Amino acid sequence: MRIGEAISLDCDDVDWAQGVLLIRESKFGKSRLVPLHDSVVRALREYDTLRCATAPRPKDPAFFISRTRRRVIYAVVSATFRQLVTAAGIGAEAPHPPRLHDLRHSFAIRTLLHWYRTEDNVQAKIPSLSTYLGHREPAHTYLVPVRSARTARAGGGPPRRHRKGGPLMTLIAATLQAFFTDRLARQRQASPRTVAAYRDALRLLLVFIQQRTGTPPANLDWNDLDADTVSAFLNHLEDERGNGTRTRNVRLTAIRSLFSYAALQHPEHALIIQRVLDIPPKRFDKRIITFLTETEVDALLAAPDPNRWEGRRDKTLIALAVQTGLRVSELTSLNCADISLGDGAAVRCEGKGRKQRAVPLSGPVQAILKSWMNERAGHPADPLFPTRTGRRLSRDAVAQRLNTHTKTAAKSCPSLRDKDIHPHVLRHSCAMSLLQAGVDTTVIALWLGHASIRSTDAYVHADMSTKEQALALTTPLTARPGRYRPSDTTLAFLDGL
């Protein structure tokens, strides 16, 4: 119980027959029933007998009363507690003296220690302890500073160490490994791209901390990954690495996922973990998307050198990207077997969320693909767009090749100089061509593999022709300027009231 709840008890709140206390409208306005151990019931009966003998006619219905026969106040209880602690010699060498609220913490810690020694699934019992303590939600129960709950069970928990005169330390290496092998691989069955993104984010974080503190990642403790350190890392991404806000938020998502997993594994570090989880994503400006016009696409397709093997490969890749709207990761993961030519020509791919889709191919793109595949002469499992050594093209390589061809195309199409062209712009160009051709946004969302039709709203905002058509449908303004003046004297009188 909280000390305020004990002080607020009335005599009618004690059910002697059932051995239960009724806590009325405590913190957050919650009431609850608290069952008592037999030893506590006997102690309360002894106090009640003494209370009735010394104060037969109390001036207050309170269960705990003072010598004045009124309800005790917090200041008196706190002073009495300090006197008892001093007399018992408790906490004499501690940096901070014990508080009344530490009695509540002691109960919670002993309960958790007992469960960790005797129970297999402690996490399933946390909600019952949360209800007993009157917490608003079970997450608050994880903030109880259990110093060695996980190590109370033989062989349980990752290795731990103590700083001399400091708090308990828990190395993050074991939990980090379990996060990838257990949470991502087994429980969530995350895709290789998700694992790679989380790996890169956490590697950057650990290297940043090592450069900042000199501590190797294998020796890092959860206390080394506090909210201030994570915030400094996020600022480092933007200020020194030149990452944008979106990239910063993606890295934060990976860190939050790790800390959410660690919250269940390390309740003794719950306060540090919760503060990291409270770091919000940064808001960013949503600019109008960049896309290529038909003239700019033609100039870009004409840029690769047709006399070179790389030029023919790059032209095929750009043509396929513009017509199908595949993401760059979907393009680089294509195999030769994913292309079907002839009747029902299409390209098959697996996109975000493991969503498989097939996108039809136009006649010109079929001709370019047929010529390239004959020259490629690869096996069904070989990458469709390889490097000179036969390996799969990386996303960075695609971006670099596209940048080179954009500079060449800009000589004949100057409008390209004012645009920041990257592989995703080809996807935007595909969507805009479909929208301007009158294709419904639902079909566009299916074509591009979007999870929601709302993702196509950005293309509607960027399409000026659609807005011009809407403007043409409106009635032109023909009203003459000036103020309204009533012609009737009665109306003029009413308007003047």
N, C-alpha and C positions, 0 to 999 in steps of 0.2 A: 504494500500500500504506500501511497504518497503520504507524507506527514500531514498535509492538509486534509486528506481523506480520513485519517485517524482522528484528528481534532474535531471534524464535523460529524462524527458518529453520535447518534442519539441512542438512548436505551432501547427504543423499539426496533432499532436496526440490528440487534443481536438476536438471532434465532437459536435459543439454547437447545431445543429439541433436535434440530437438524445440524447444529454446529456450523452455521453459515452467517456471514456478515452481509448486510445490504449496503452497498456504496451508492449514495444518491447523487445523481447529476454532478459527477466529478468533472475532470478536465474534458473539454469538448462537449460538455453536457451529457456525457454517457453515464448510465447507471449499470451496475453489475452485481452479481452475487459472487462472494468469495468464500469457498469452503475452507474450514479450519482443521488443523491437526488436533488430535485429542489432547496433546500437551498444551496447546494454545487455549483450548476451551477450558481446561482446568485452571490455567493461569488467569484467564479472564473471570472465571467464577470466584476465584480467591479475591481478585481486585473488587469485584462487584459486592462481595460480602463485606469487605473493609469499607467500601464507599457507603454502603447503606448504614453501617454502624457509626461512621464518623460524620456523615451528612445525611440524616434521615429525611430532611425536607430541603432538597437542593433548589436553588433559584433558577435552574436551567435544566432542560431535558437532556443535556449532553451526557454522554457516557463517561468521558474523561473530564473531571472537574478539578478546580484548584481549591485551595484552602478557603477561598471566599464562596465556595459552593456554586461557582459559575464555570462556564466552559473555559478550558485552558487556552492560552494564546501561544502563537508560534515562538515569540521571543522567550517566554518562560521555558518552553520545551527545549529550545535550542541551547539556552544557558545551562539547563540541567544536564543535557547530553554532553556538553563540553566538560562539565565538572566530573561526570562519570568517566569519560574517556581519559581525562588527566589523572584521576585517581587510580585508574587501572593501568596507566602507563602505556596506553595504546597509541601508536603513531608518533611516539616521542622523537624518532629520528627521521620521520617522513618529511618531505619538503612542504607538504600541505596537510593540515590536520584533518581527521575524518569528519565527514558531514552527516547530517541526519539522512540525506538522500542516499548515502552510501549503503545504508541498511537495505534499501530497495535493490540496489545493484548487487549486493552480496547474495540476496535470495536468487536473483536471476542467474548469476554466475554459478552458484552451487547447483542449481537445477540443470543448467547446460552441461556442467562437468559430469554430473551423474548420468545424464542421457548419453553423452559421448562415450562413457565407460561401459554402459549397459545396453544401449540401443543401436540398431543398425541404420535406421533411417531417421536421423535427428531432424532433418529439414521438414519432414512431415508433421513433426510435433511443435514446430515453431509457432504456428497460428494459435495453438491452445495456450502457450505461454504468453503470447501477445494479448489474448483475451483476458487471461488471469490478471495481467499487469495493468490492463486498461489502456493499452496502446491504441492509437487511432488505426494503425495498419501494421501488418507483420513486419514490414520493412524497417520500422523503428526498433524492433527487437534485435535486429542484426547489429545495432550500434552499441550493444552491451559489450564492454571491453573484456572479452574472455581471453585471458593471457595465455592459457595453455590448453584450451578445450580440445583442440584437434590432436594434441600430442598426449592427451590423457589416455587414449586407447593405444594399446601396444601396436607399434608398427604403423600407426596412422599419421597421415599428413606429411608434407614436404619437410626437408631439413630446416632447422631454425637455429638461430644464434642470438646472443644478447650483446648489445653494446654495454660496455662497462658504465654503470650508472644510468643507462638509457632504457628505452622501451624494447619490447620483444621485436625481433627481426625475423622475417620469413623471406627466403630467397624466392625470386619470381620465376626462376628457370623451370622448375618442375611444373608449375601452374601454366606457364606459357606453352610448354610442350603439350600438356594435356588439353589446352585450349584448341590447338590445331588437330591433334590426333583424336580427341574424344568429342569436343563440342562441334567443331566444323566438319570433320570427316565422318564421324559415326552418327551423331545426333541430328545434325542439320544436313548432312550429305551435300556440303557446299561444292560449287563448281570449281574447277581448277583456276578460273579467272578470279573468283572471290578469294580463294586461298592466297593467290599471288598478290592481290591488292592488299589484303590484311598483312601478309608477310612483309611487303615493302614498307607499309606504314610503320609497323612495329620495329623493323630493322632501323629505319631512320630515327625513330624515337630513342632506341637503345644507343645508337652511335652518337646521337646528340648528347645524351647524358654522360657517356664515356668521355667525350671531348670536354664536357663542362666540368666534370668532377674527377676524372681520372680513374673511375671505378670500372673494371671490366664488366660487360653484361652478365657474365656468369656469377658475379658477386653482388649484383644489384638486389636490393630489398624493396618491399612495397613502400617503405618510408621514403625511398629515393624517388618514387614516382608520385609525388603529391600534386595537388592541383596547380601550385605555382610553377612546378617544373613542366607539367604538361602545357600550361598556358604559354610559358616561355618557348617551348618547342613549336607551338602553333604560330607564334609571332616570328620565330626563326624561319619557318616555311615561307611566310609572306615577305619578310624583310630581306632575307639573305639568299634564299633559294629562288625567289621571284615567282612563287606559286600564287595562283589566283585564289579567290575566296572559295570557289567550288572545290578545288583540290584540298584546301585546308579543311573544309567540312567533311570530305571523304576520309581524310586521315583521322579526323576526330571520331568518325563513325567506327572505324576499326578499333581505336583505343577504347571507346565506350563499350564495344562488344566484349573486349577482353576483360574490362573491369566489371561488367555485369556478370560474367562467368566467375570472376574471382570473388565477388560478393558472397556467393554461396559456399565457397571453399575456405574463405578466411574471415570469419566474423570478427576476429580480433583486430582486423584492419578496416572495419566497416566505415569508420568515420572518414578515413583518407579516401576510401573507394567512393563513398557517397559524394564527397566534394568534387572528385573528378567527374563523376556522372552528372553533376549539376552544371558543368561547363556547357553553355549553349552554343549551337551552331551560329555562325555569323551570317547576317542577312547580306544580300548582294543585289546589285542592280540587274534587272532582267531586260537586256537589250534586245532590239529587233534582230532576228536571225539574219545571217548572211547567206545568200544563195546566188547561183549563176544563171544568167539569162541564156537563151538558146544560142545567141551569137558567141557568148563567152565559153559555152561548152564546146562549140565547134572549134574555137581557137585552141582550147586546151587539148582536145583530141588530136589536133594537127601538130602539136608541139613535139611529142616523142619522135625520135629519129627512126623511120621505118627500116633503115638499112642495118640497124643494130638489133641484136637479140633482146637486150633490155628495153629498147624502144617499143618493139612489138608487144612485149609482155606488159609494159606500162600502159600502152594504149588500150589493151584488152581489159586491164584492171580498172582503168578510169571509166571506160564505156560500160562495163558491168556495174560499177558502183553508181553511176548516174542513172542508169535505167532501173535498177532493182532497189536502190536505197539501202543496201546492206551496210551495217556498221563495219568499221575497219577491222575489228576483231573477227567478225564473221567472214570478211573477205580473206584474211590471212589464214583462217582455219579451213578454207575450202579445199577439198580433195578433187581429183579428176572425176571420181565416181559421182560427185554431187551435181554434175552438169548433165542434163538430158536434152538432146537435140532432136530435131525432127518434129513429128506430130506431138503436140502437148509439151513443147520445149519449156524447160523450167530449171531453176537452180534451187537446190534444197540446202537449208542451213539450220543450225541450232543457235538461237539468240539468247537474250537475257531471260532468266527464270527457266532455263531449259525448254523454252518454247520452240518447237520445230515448225518450220513453215516452208512453203514452196512458192516461189515468185516466178510468174511467166516471163519469157524472154521475147523481145521483139525481133523482127526479121533482121535488121542491120546488126544487132548485137549477136544474134545467132551466127551470122556470117563471120564476124570477127572472132568469136569463140571457136568456131569450127576450124578456122585457119590456125589459130594459136594451139589448139589441142592436137592438131595433126603435127605441128612442129614440135610441140612439147613431148608427145609420144610417151606419156608417163603411165605407170600402173594405176589401177583404181585407187589405191591408198596413198599415192604420191600427192604432195601439195600441188594445187593448181597453179600457184604463182610462187615459184622457187627462186632462190638466189643462184648465182653462178655455180656454187658448190652443191646445189641440190637441197639446201635447207629451206625451211619455211621462212618467208619474209616476215620481219617483225613490224610492229606498228610504227616504230620510229623510222624504219627504212621506207615505209610507204609515205610517211609525212615528208621525209627528205626528198624522195623522188617527185612527189607532187609539188613541192616548193620549187624544185629545179625547173619543172615543165611550166609552172605558172610564170616564172620569170621569162621564159622563152615565148610563151603565148602573149605576154603583155606587150611585146614589141609590135604585134599586129592588132592587138585589142587593148588599147590603153586603159579601158575601164577596169581591168584586172589589177592595175597598180594601186587602186584605192581600196582594195578588198584584202582582208586577211584570210587567205585560203588555207584550209587544213582539211584532212580527209572527211570530217563530219559535214563540211560544206557540200560535198557531193551528195550526201544523204538528204540534206535540206533541199538541194536543187531538184532531186527526184520528187520529193513531196510537193514542192511548189509547182512543178510541171503537171502533176496529177490534179492539184487543186485548181489551177487555171484552166485545165481541160474540162472542168465541171464534175470531176469525180467526187462522190460523197466522202465526208471526213471519216465516216465509219469504215469505209473501204480502205482509205489511206492508212488508218490506224492498223488494220489487219495486214495491209501490204508491208508496212514498216516493222511490224512486230511489237507495236506499243502495248503496254499493259492496260492502258485506259485511253478512251477517245479524247479525254481532256489534253493529252499530250500533243494533239494536233492543233490546239488553239493557237500555238505560236505561229503556225503557218497562215492561219486566217488573219492574224494581226499584221503579218508581213506582206500580205497580198493587197497591194494598192488597187488593183483592177477590180477586185470584189467590192471594195469600199466605193469606188467610183460608180459601179453599177447600182449600188444601194442609193447613192446620192442622186443618180439620174431618175430613180423611181419616186423620189419625194416631190411634193407639189412645190413649185417655185413660189417664193414670197412675192405677193402682189399688193400687200397692204401699204397704204400711204403713211409716211411718217407724221407724227404729231400726237397730241393728247386727245382722248375722247371727251367730247362735250355734248351733254344731253340736249336734245332739241325741245323737250317739254319742260315747262316751268315746275311741274310737280316732281318730275324726276330730278331736276336740278336742286329742288328743296331737299329731297331725300338724300341726295349725294352730299349735301352740305351739312347733314347732321353729324 
